[in-house]
Amino acid sequence: MNDECILREKAQEAIRSGKLPTGRPDRTFGGPGSGIACAVCGERVMREQVELEIEFNRHGTTPGLDTYHLHPLCFAAWEFESHNLLTRGATSSSDQHDQPPPASMVGGRTGGVKLRRDREPPLLDATGQ
């Protein structure tokens, strides 16, 4: 999972297939993994791992909230590919978020990551694992 090219290809496919939208999330949270499958690589984000949860407000005929769980490296690959698609003018069919590219893609910081406090931290045994 550490190969950047493979993660970028998986992120591209997730965007093309409509599994993930493009654009800046309305909210981003970070915290311990929830055990839910990553929207990019498909592997579960385990409790001992860091998870980024991104949320998009859905407008139109079926308003709501779309939530996606990602490993940090998968998030970085998705953010990079999302920005690339937006700058080329080719957006995903599921994209309903006409927003500027993420701040981290234009030399700034993402800044909006909030820690989830609704989950207990992972339990460690006597060896610290």
Summary of the structure (lengths in Angstrom):
residues: 129
radius of gyration: 15.1
end to end distance: 21.4
largest distance: 52.7
contacts: 343
relative contact order: 0.23
helix: 26%
strand: 21%
